[in-house]
Amino acid sequence: MAVIFKMEYHPIGSPPRRIRVLDGSNADRIRRVTEERQDGEWTQLEAEVIDYFEYADESG
């Protein structure tokens, strides 16, 4: 899976987090993964498969 977009942020009082959007093997689907950095390693908190065209219609 290729990374389409990655954003890292550092909430005050919490470990760093990042959100990655990945290109899936099916061109109509993308995967969004939320991760948190603990002890030097990224740990997955949430993962969701999104239908690209459905998402695009909702975002305007």
Secondary structure, DSSP 8 states (H G I E B T S, - for coil): -EEEEEEEE--TTS--EEEEEEE-SSTTEEEEEEEEEETTEEEEEEEEEEEHHHHHHHT-
